[in-house]
Amino acid sequence: MLWAPMQVEKVDYLVKWELFAKGSSIFIPCLSPSTARAEVLCTTDMLGLKVIMKSVIHDGVRGLRIWRA
């Protein structure tokens, strides 16, 4: 299984990347989307995964929406 711990703004996330189907998305709350984007790319690049990311506000919370491409 592709389990990879990922830390974004000092918060640990554990994503089951192989269950993260193409076209699905996750939302990671963050204060600095550009910093969070770089932290997520470290993990996805290491695993060879293609993702699309966009800075969004979801239910009044700023964060990063990540889609599996």
N, CA, C and O atoms as a CHARMM CRD file, in Angstrom:
* protein
*
  276
    1    1 MET  N      0.82900  -1.18500   0.00000 PROA 1      0.00000
    2    1 MET  CA     0.00000   0.00000   0.00000 PROA 1      0.00000
    3    1 MET  C      0.86900   1.24200   0.00000 PROA 1      0.00000
    4    1 MET  O      1.95300   1.25700   0.58400 PROA 1      0.00000
    5    2 LEU  N      0.39200   2.26300  -0.64900 PROA 2      0.00000
    6    2 LEU  CA     1.09600   3.53300  -0.66100 PROA 2      0.00000
    7    2 LEU  C      0.61900   4.39100   0.50600 PROA 2      0.00000
    8    2 LEU  O     -0.30900   5.18800   0.36600 PROA 2      0.00000
    9    3 TRP  N      1.25400   4.22000   1.64000 PROA 3      0.00000
   10    3 TRP  CA     1.00000   5.05300   2.81200 PROA 3      0.00000
   11    3 TRP  C      2.17400   5.99000   2.91400 PROA 3      0.00000
   12    3 TRP  O      3.32500   5.55400   2.87900 PROA 3      0.00000
   13    4 ALA  N      1.90700   7.24400   3.03800 PROA 4      0.00000
   14    4 ALA  CA     3.01300   8.17500   3.18400 PROA 4      0.00000
   15    4 ALA  C      2.62900   9.24700   4.17700 PROA 4      0.00000
   16    4 ALA  O      1.66800   9.98600   3.95900 PROA 4      0.00000
   17    5 PRO  N      3.36900   9.33900   5.26500 PROA 5      0.00000
   18    5 PRO  CA     3.09600  10.43400   6.19000 PROA 5      0.00000
   19    5 PRO  C      3.47800  11.75000   5.52000 PROA 5      0.00000
   20    5 PRO  O      4.49100  11.83700   4.82600 PROA 5      0.00000
   21    6 MET  N      2.67400  12.74100   5.73200 PROA 6      0.00000
   22    6 MET  CA     2.90400  14.04400   5.11900 PROA 6      0.00000
   23    6 MET  C      2.64700  15.08900   6.19700 PROA 6      0.00000
   24    6 MET  O      1.65400  15.01200   6.91900 PROA 6      0.00000
   25    7 GLN  N      3.53500  16.05800   6.30300 PROA 7      0.00000
   26    7 GLN  CA     3.35000  17.11400   7.29100 PROA 7      0.00000
   27    7 GLN  C      3.13600  18.43500   6.55900 PROA 7      0.00000
   28    7 GLN  O      3.95800  18.85400   5.74400 PROA 7      0.00000
   29    8 VAL  N      2.01400  19.07800   6.87000 PROA 8      0.00000
   30    8 VAL  CA     1.68400  20.36900   6.27400 PROA 8      0.00000
   31    8 VAL  C      1.44900  21.34900   7.41900 PROA 8      0.00000
   32    8 VAL  O      0.54800  21.16300   8.23600 PROA 8      0.00000
   33    9 GLU  N      2.25800  22.37800   7.46500 PROA 9      0.00000
   34    9 GLU  CA     2.19300  23.38700   8.52300 PROA 9      0.00000
   35    9 GLU  C      2.15200  22.75300   9.91500 PROA 9      0.00000
   36    9 GLU  O      1.31500  23.10100  10.74800 PROA 9      0.00000
   37   10 LYS  N      3.06200  21.82600  10.14300 PROA 10     0.00000
   38   10 LYS  CA     3.25900  21.13500  11.42200 PROA 10     0.00000
   39   10 LYS  C      2.09400  20.23700  11.83900 PROA 10     0.00000
   40   10 LYS  O      2.00400  19.84400  13.00200 PROA 10     0.00000
   41   11 VAL  N      1.20200  19.90900  10.90100 PROA 11     0.00000
   42   11 VAL  CA     0.11300  18.96200  11.15700 PROA 11     0.00000
   43   11 VAL  C      0.40900  17.71500  10.34100 PROA 11     0.00000
   44   11 VAL  O      0.66700  17.80200   9.14100 PROA 11     0.00000
   45   12 ASP  N      0.37400  16.54500  10.99200 PROA 12     0.00000
   46   12 ASP  CA     0.65200  15.28600  10.30500 PROA 12     0.00000
   47   12 ASP  C     -0.60700  14.74200   9.65100 PROA 12     0.00000
   48   12 ASP  O     -1.67900  14.72700  10.25500 PROA 12     0.00000
   49   13 TYR  N     -0.46200  14.29100   8.39900 PROA 13     0.00000
   50   13 TYR  CA    -1.54000  13.65500   7.65200 PROA 13     0.00000
   51   13 TYR  C     -1.02900  12.30100   7.17800 PROA 13     0.00000
   52   13 TYR  O      0.14200  12.16100   6.82400 PROA 13     0.00000
   53   14 LEU  N     -1.90300  11.31600   7.17200 PROA 14     0.00000
   54   14 LEU  CA    -1.57000  10.00300   6.64000 PROA 14     0.00000
   55   14 LEU  C     -2.61900   9.68200   5.59200 PROA 14     0.00000
   56   14 LEU  O     -3.78200   9.44200   5.91900 PROA 14     0.00000
   57   15 VAL  N     -2.20800   9.67700   4.33800 PROA 15     0.00000
   58   15 VAL  CA    -3.12900   9.48200   3.21900 PROA 15     0.00000
   59   15 VAL  C     -2.87100   8.11000   2.60400 PROA 15     0.00000
   60   15 VAL  O     -1.72400   7.75200   2.33800 PROA 15     0.00000
   61   16 LYS  N     -3.92800   7.34900   2.38000 PROA 16     0.00000
   62   16 LYS  CA    -3.81600   6.08300   1.64500 PROA 16     0.00000
   63   16 LYS  C     -3.86000   6.43800   0.16100 PROA 16     0.00000
   64   16 LYS  O     -4.92500   6.44100  -0.45600 PROA 16     0.00000
   65   17 TRP  N     -2.69600   6.73500  -0.40200 PROA 17     0.00000
   66   17 TRP  CA    -2.64100   7.25200  -1.76400 PROA 17     0.00000
   67   17 TRP  C     -3.16600   6.27400  -2.79600 PROA 17     0.00000
   68   17 TRP  O     -3.72900   6.70400  -3.80300 PROA 17     0.00000
   69   18 GLU  N     -3.00500   4.97400  -2.58600 PROA 18     0.00000
   70   18 GLU  CA    -3.49300   4.03400  -3.61200 PROA 18     0.00000
   71   18 GLU  C     -5.01600   3.95900  -3.61800 PROA 18     0.00000
   72   18 GLU  O     -5.60300   3.54300  -4.61800 PROA 18     0.00000
   73   19 LEU  N     -5.67100   4.35100  -2.52400 PROA 19     0.00000
   74   19 LEU  CA    -7.12200   4.39900  -2.48400 PROA 19     0.00000
   75   19 LEU  C     -7.66200   5.75900  -2.91900 PROA 19     0.00000
   76   19 LEU  O     -8.87100   5.92800  -3.07800 PROA 19     0.00000
   77   20 PHE  N     -6.78100   6.71300  -3.10700 PROA 20     0.00000
   78   20 PHE  CA    -7.13200   8.05300  -3.53900 PROA 20     0.00000
   79   20 PHE  C     -7.26900   8.01600  -5.05800 PROA 20     0.00000
   80   20 PHE  O     -6.30100   8.24500  -5.78300 PROA 20     0.00000
   81   21 ALA  N     -8.48300   7.72400  -5.53200 PROA 21     0.00000
   82   21 ALA  CA    -8.73800   7.48200  -6.95400 PROA 21     0.00000
   83   21 ALA  C     -8.55900   8.74500  -7.78900 PROA 21     0.00000
   84   21 ALA  O     -8.74800   9.86000  -7.30300 PROA 21     0.00000
   85   22 LYS  N     -8.19600   8.55000  -9.03900 PROA 22     0.00000
   86   22 LYS  CA    -8.06300   9.67400  -9.95800 PROA 22     0.00000
   87   22 LYS  C     -9.39100  10.42900 -10.02700 PROA 22     0.00000
   88   22 LYS  O    -10.46200   9.83500 -10.15100 PROA 22     0.00000
   89   23 GLY  N     -9.28400  11.75000  -9.94200 PROA 23     0.00000
   90   23 GLY  CA   -10.47100  12.59300  -9.98200 PROA 23     0.00000
   91   23 GLY  C    -11.03200  12.93600  -8.61500 PROA 23     0.00000
   92   23 GLY  O    -11.81800  13.87500  -8.48900 PROA 23     0.00000
   93   24 SER  N    -10.64400  12.19100  -7.58900 PROA 24     0.00000
   94   24 SER  CA   -11.12800  12.50000  -6.23600 PROA 24     0.00000
   95   24 SER  C    -10.23200  13.58500  -5.63600 PROA 24     0.00000
   96   24 SER  O     -9.14600  13.86500  -6.14400 PROA 24     0.00000
   97   25 SER  N    -10.71000  14.18500  -4.54800 PROA 25     0.00000
   98   25 SER  CA    -9.93400  15.27400  -3.96100 PROA 25     0.00000
   99   25 SER  C     -9.96500  15.22000  -2.44100 PROA 25     0.00000
  100   25 SER  O    -10.82600  14.58000  -1.83800 PROA 25     0.00000
  101   26 ILE  N     -9.00800  15.90600  -1.84400 PROA 26     0.00000
  102   26 ILE  CA    -8.97900  16.10400  -0.39800 PROA 26     0.00000
  103   26 ILE  C     -8.73800  17.58900  -0.14500 PROA 26     0.00000
  104   26 ILE  O     -8.19800  18.29800  -0.99400 PROA 26     0.00000
  105   27 PHE  N     -9.14400  18.04000   1.02000 PROA 27     0.00000
  106   27 PHE  CA    -8.95400  19.42900   1.41600 PROA 27     0.00000
  107   27 PHE  C     -8.05500  19.45300   2.63400 PROA 27     0.00000
  108   27 PHE  O     -8.30500  18.75900   3.62000 PROA 27     0.00000
  109   28 ILE  N     -7.00800  20.25700   2.56000 PROA 28     0.00000
  110   28 ILE  CA    -6.09600  20.40700   3.68500 PROA 28     0.00000
  111   28 ILE  C     -6.12500  21.86900   4.11600 PROA 28     0.00000
  112   28 ILE  O     -5.69100  22.74200   3.36400 PROA 28     0.00000
  113   29 PRO  N     -6.63300  22.14900   5.31700 PROA 29     0.00000
  114   29 PRO  CA    -6.64200  23.53000   5.79800 PROA 29     0.00000
  115   29 PRO  C     -5.22000  24.02300   6.04200 PROA 29     0.00000
  116   29 PRO  O     -4.37700  23.28900   6.55700 PROA 29     0.00000
  117   30 CYS  N     -4.96700  25.26500   5.66900 PROA 30     0.00000
  118   30 CYS  CA    -3.63400  25.83000   5.86400 PROA 30     0.00000
  119   30 CYS  C     -3.70700  27.35400   5.81000 PROA 30     0.00000
  120   30 CYS  O     -4.63100  27.92500   5.23200 PROA 30     0.00000
  121   31 LEU  N     -2.72700  27.99200   6.41500 PROA 31     0.00000
  122   31 LEU  CA    -2.64800  29.45000   6.40600 PROA 31     0.00000
  123   31 LEU  C     -1.86900  29.97400   5.20600 PROA 31     0.00000
  124   31 LEU  O     -2.13000  31.07300   4.71700 PROA 31     0.00000
  125   32 SER  N     -0.91200  29.17800   4.73700 PROA 32     0.00000
  126   32 SER  CA    -0.07300  29.57600   3.60900 PROA 32     0.00000
  127   32 SER  C     -0.14600  28.50800   2.51400 PROA 32     0.00000
  128   32 SER  O      0.63600  27.55800   2.53000 PROA 32     0.00000
  129   33 PRO  N     -1.07300  28.65400   1.56800 PROA 33     0.00000
  130   33 PRO  CA    -1.21300  27.64200   0.51400 PROA 33     0.00000
  131   33 PRO  C      0.05400  27.40400  -0.30200 PROA 33     0.00000
  132   33 PRO  O      0.29900  26.27700  -0.73200 PROA 33     0.00000
  133   34 SER  N      0.86000  28.43500  -0.52300 PROA 34     0.00000
  134   34 SER  CA     2.07600  28.22800  -1.31700 PROA 34     0.00000
  135   34 SER  C      3.07300  27.34000  -0.57300 PROA 34     0.00000
  136   34 SER  O      3.72500  26.49500  -1.18700 PROA 34     0.00000
  137   35 THR  N      3.19600  27.52100   0.73100 PROA 35     0.00000
  138   35 THR  CA     4.06600  26.66200   1.53300 PROA 35     0.00000
  139   35 THR  C      3.49800  25.24300   1.59100 PROA 35     0.00000
  140   35 THR  O      4.23800  24.26800   1.46000 PROA 35     0.00000
  141   36 ALA  N      2.19400  25.13500   1.78700 PROA 36     0.00000
  142   36 ALA  CA     1.54500  23.82200   1.84500 PROA 36     0.00000
  143   36 ALA  C      1.71200  23.07600   0.52300 PROA 36     0.00000
  144   36 ALA  O      1.93500  21.86500   0.51200 PROA 36     0.00000
  145   37 ARG  N      1.60400  23.80000  -0.58700 PROA 37     0.00000
  146   37 ARG  CA     1.76300  23.19500  -1.91800 PROA 37     0.00000
  147   37 ARG  C      3.14400  22.54500  -2.03700 PROA 37     0.00000
  148   37 ARG  O      3.26200  21.42300  -2.52800 PROA 37     0.00000
  149   38 ALA  N      4.17100  23.23900  -1.59700 PROA 38     0.00000
  150   38 ALA  CA     5.53900  22.70000  -1.66800 PROA 38     0.00000
  151   38 ALA  C      5.68600  21.46600  -0.79300 PROA 38     0.00000
  152   38 ALA  O      6.35500  20.50700  -1.17600 PROA 38     0.00000
  153   39 GLU  N      5.05800  21.48600   0.39500 PROA 39     0.00000
  154   39 GLU  CA     5.14100  20.34300   1.30000 PROA 39     0.00000
  155   39 GLU  C      4.41800  19.12400   0.72200 PROA 39     0.00000
  156   39 GLU  O      4.90300  18.00000   0.84800 PROA 39     0.00000
  157   40 VAL  N      3.26100  19.34200   0.09100 PROA 40     0.00000
  158   40 VAL  CA     2.51900  18.23600  -0.52700 PROA 40     0.00000
  159   40 VAL  C      3.30300  17.67700  -1.70900 PROA 40     0.00000
  160   40 VAL  O      3.36400  16.46100  -1.89600 PROA 40     0.00000
  161   41 LEU  N      3.90200  18.56000  -2.50700 PROA 41     0.00000
  162   41 LEU  CA     4.66700  18.10500  -3.67600 PROA 41     0.00000
  163   41 LEU  C      5.85400  17.24000  -3.28700 PROA 41     0.00000
  164   41 LEU  O      6.22600  16.33900  -4.03900 PROA 41     0.00000
  165   42 CYS  N      6.45500  17.48900  -2.13500 PROA 42     0.00000
  166   42 CYS  CA     7.56000  16.63300  -1.67500 PROA 42     0.00000
  167   42 CYS  C      7.10600  15.18600  -1.57000 PROA 42     0.00000
  168   42 CYS  O      7.82100  14.27300  -1.98400 PROA 42     0.00000
  169   43 THR  N      5.91400  14.97800  -1.01400 PROA 43     0.00000
  170   43 THR  CA     5.39100  13.62400  -0.84100 PROA 43     0.00000
  171   43 THR  C      4.92600  13.02800  -2.16500 PROA 43     0.00000
  172   43 THR  O      5.27800  11.89300  -2.48900 PROA 43     0.00000
  173   44 THR  N      4.14100  13.77600  -2.93000 PROA 44     0.00000
  174   44 THR  CA     3.59000  13.21900  -4.17200 PROA 44     0.00000
  175   44 THR  C      4.67700  12.96600  -5.21100 PROA 44     0.00000
  176   44 THR  O      4.60100  11.99000  -5.95600 PROA 44     0.00000
  177   45 ASP  N      5.67900  13.82600  -5.27000 PROA 45     0.00000
  178   45 ASP  CA     6.79500  13.60000  -6.19700 PROA 45     0.00000
  179   45 ASP  C      7.57700  12.34900  -5.81100 PROA 45     0.00000
  180   45 ASP  O      7.98700  11.57600  -6.67600 PROA 45     0.00000
  181   46 MET  N      7.78300  12.15300  -4.50100 PROA 46     0.00000
  182   46 MET  CA     8.50700  10.97500  -4.02400 PROA 46     0.00000
  183   46 MET  C      7.77100   9.69100  -4.43100 PROA 46     0.00000
  184   46 MET  O      8.39400   8.67800  -4.74600 PROA 46     0.00000
  185   47 LEU  N      6.42400   9.75400  -4.41700 PROA 47     0.00000
  186   47 LEU  CA     5.61900   8.57700  -4.76800 PROA 47     0.00000
  187   47 LEU  C      5.32400   8.48100  -6.25700 PROA 47     0.00000
  188   47 LEU  O      4.74700   7.49200  -6.70900 PROA 47     0.00000
  189   48 GLY  N      5.71100   9.49100  -7.02400 PROA 48     0.00000
  190   48 GLY  CA     5.47000   9.48200  -8.46600 PROA 48     0.00000
  191   48 GLY  C      4.01000   9.70900  -8.82500 PROA 48     0.00000
  192   48 GLY  O      3.54100   9.20200  -9.84400 PROA 48     0.00000
  193   49 LEU  N      3.29000  10.45800  -8.01100 PROA 49     0.00000
  194   49 LEU  CA     1.87400  10.71900  -8.24700 PROA 49     0.00000
  195   49 LEU  C      1.68200  12.09400  -8.85700 PROA 49     0.00000
  196   49 LEU  O      2.38300  13.04400  -8.50900 PROA 49     0.00000
  197   50 LYS  N      0.72600  12.19100  -9.77100 PROA 50     0.00000
  198   50 LYS  CA     0.39100  13.46900 -10.36800 PROA 50     0.00000
  199   50 LYS  C     -0.83300  14.02400  -9.64600 PROA 50     0.00000
  200   50 LYS  O     -1.84500  13.34100  -9.49200 PROA 50     0.00000
  201   51 VAL  N     -0.72100  15.25700  -9.21200 PROA 51     0.00000
  202   51 VAL  CA    -1.82600  15.92400  -8.52700 PROA 51     0.00000
  203   51 VAL  C     -2.00000  17.33000  -9.08300 PROA 51     0.00000
  204   51 VAL  O     -1.08500  17.91200  -9.66500 PROA 51     0.00000
  205   52 ILE  N     -3.19400  17.85000  -8.88800 PROA 52     0.00000
  206   52 ILE  CA    -3.51200  19.23300  -9.22500 PROA 52     0.00000
  207   52 ILE  C     -3.93100  19.88500  -7.91900 PROA 52     0.00000
  208   52 ILE  O     -4.71300  19.31100  -7.16000 PROA 52     0.00000
  209   53 MET  N     -3.41600  21.08600  -7.65000 PROA 53     0.00000
  210   53 MET  CA    -3.73300  21.76400  -6.39200 PROA 53     0.00000
  211   53 MET  C     -4.23700  23.16900  -6.66400 PROA 53     0.00000
  212   53 MET  O     -3.80900  23.83400  -7.60800 PROA 53     0.00000
  213   54 LYS  N     -5.15700  23.60300  -5.81400 PROA 54     0.00000
  214   54 LYS  CA    -5.70400  24.95100  -5.93700 PROA 54     0.00000
  215   54 LYS  C     -5.96900  25.50400  -4.54300 PROA 54     0.00000
  216   54 LYS  O     -6.49800  24.80500  -3.67800 PROA 54     0.00000
  217   55 SER  N     -5.60000  26.75500  -4.33200 PROA 55     0.00000
  218   55 SER  CA    -5.89800  27.44100  -3.08000 PROA 55     0.00000
  219   55 SER  C     -7.37300  27.81100  -3.08500 PROA 55     0.00000
  220   55 SER  O     -7.85100  28.46400  -4.01300 PROA 55     0.00000
  221   56 VAL  N     -8.10100  27.39200  -2.03900 PROA 56     0.00000
  222   56 VAL  CA    -9.54800  27.62400  -1.97600 PROA 56     0.00000
  223   56 VAL  C     -9.96600  28.01700  -0.56100 PROA 56     0.00000
  224   56 VAL  O     -9.20400  27.87600   0.39500 PROA 56     0.00000
  225   57 ILE  N    -11.18500  28.51000  -0.45700 PROA 57     0.00000
  226   57 ILE  CA   -11.81100  28.71500   0.83900 PROA 57     0.00000
  227   57 ILE  C    -13.03200  27.80800   0.87100 PROA 57     0.00000
  228   57 ILE  O    -13.94300  27.95300   0.05600 PROA 57     0.00000
  229   58 HSD  N    -13.04700  26.86800   1.82000 PROA 58     0.00000
  230   58 HSD  CA   -14.11100  25.87000   1.93100 PROA 58     0.00000
  231   58 HSD  C    -14.78500  26.05600   3.28800 PROA 58     0.00000
  232   58 HSD  O    -14.13900  25.92900   4.32800 PROA 58     0.00000
  233   59 ASP  N    -16.08000  26.35800   3.27700 PROA 59     0.00000
  234   59 ASP  CA   -16.82600  26.60600   4.52300 PROA 59     0.00000
  235   59 ASP  C    -16.13200  27.64000   5.41100 PROA 59     0.00000
  236   59 ASP  O    -16.09400  27.49300   6.63300 PROA 59     0.00000
  237   60 GLY  N    -15.58300  28.68600   4.78800 PROA 60     0.00000
  238   60 GLY  CA   -14.93700  29.75000   5.53200 PROA 60     0.00000
  239   60 GLY  C    -13.52200  29.45900   5.98900 PROA 60     0.00000
  240   60 GLY  O    -12.93700  30.24700   6.73200 PROA 60     0.00000
  241   61 VAL  N    -12.96300  28.33500   5.55300 PROA 61     0.00000
  242   61 VAL  CA   -11.61300  27.94100   5.96800 PROA 61     0.00000
  243   61 VAL  C    -10.69600  27.95700   4.74500 PROA 61     0.00000
  244   61 VAL  O    -10.99200  27.32500   3.73000 PROA 61     0.00000
  245   62 ARG  N     -9.58200  28.68500   4.84900 PROA 62     0.00000
  246   62 ARG  CA    -8.60700  28.71000   3.76000 PROA 62     0.00000
  247   62 ARG  C     -7.82300  27.41200   3.74900 PROA 62     0.00000
  248   62 ARG  O     -7.46600  26.87900   4.80000 PROA 62     0.00000
  249   63 GLY  N     -7.55900  26.91200   2.56000 PROA 63     0.00000
  250   63 GLY  CA    -6.78900  25.68800   2.47600 PROA 63     0.00000
  251   63 GLY  C     -6.39500  25.35500   1.05600 PROA 63     0.00000
  252   63 GLY  O     -6.46400  26.18200   0.14700 PROA 63     0.00000
  253   64 LEU  N     -5.98300  24.12900   0.90400 PROA 64     0.00000
  254   64 LEU  CA    -5.50400  23.63300  -0.38700 PROA 64     0.00000
  255   64 LEU  C     -6.35600  22.43800  -0.78500 PROA 64     0.00000
  256   64 LEU  O     -6.45200  21.46400  -0.03900 PROA 64     0.00000
  257   65 ARG  N     -6.97500  22.51000  -1.96100 PROA 65     0.00000
  258   65 ARG  CA    -7.73800  21.38000  -2.51700 PROA 65     0.00000
  259   65 ARG  C     -6.78400  20.63100  -3.42800 PROA 65     0.00000
  260   65 ARG  O     -6.15300  21.22400  -4.30300 PROA 65     0.00000
  261   66 ILE  N     -6.68000  19.31500  -3.21900 PROA 66     0.00000
  262   66 ILE  CA    -5.76000  18.47900  -3.97900 PROA 66     0.00000
  263   66 ILE  C     -6.55500  17.39700  -4.68900 PROA 66     0.00000
  264   66 ILE  O     -7.27100  16.61700  -4.06100 PROA 66     0.00000
  265   67 TRP  N     -6.41500  17.36000  -6.03400 PROA 67     0.00000
  266   67 TRP  CA    -7.04900  16.33100  -6.84500 PROA 67     0.00000
  267   67 TRP  C     -5.99000  15.38300  -7.34900 PROA 67     0.00000
  268   67 TRP  O     -4.88600  15.80900  -7.68900 PROA 67     0.00000
  269   68 ARG  N     -6.30000  14.12500  -7.40100 PROA 68     0.00000
  270   68 ARG  CA    -5.41600  13.13200  -8.02000 PROA 68     0.00000
  271   68 ARG  C     -5.63900  13.19000  -9.51300 PROA 68     0.00000
  272   68 ARG  O     -6.77300  13.06400  -9.97600 PROA 68     0.00000
  273   69 ALA  N     -4.57900  13.37800 -10.27000 PROA 69     0.00000
  274   69 ALA  CA    -4.68400  13.49500 -11.73500 PROA 69     0.00000
  275   69 ALA  C     -4.31700  12.18500 -12.40200 PROA 69     0.00000
  276   69 ALA  O     -4.34600  12.08800 -13.62900 PROA 69     0.00000
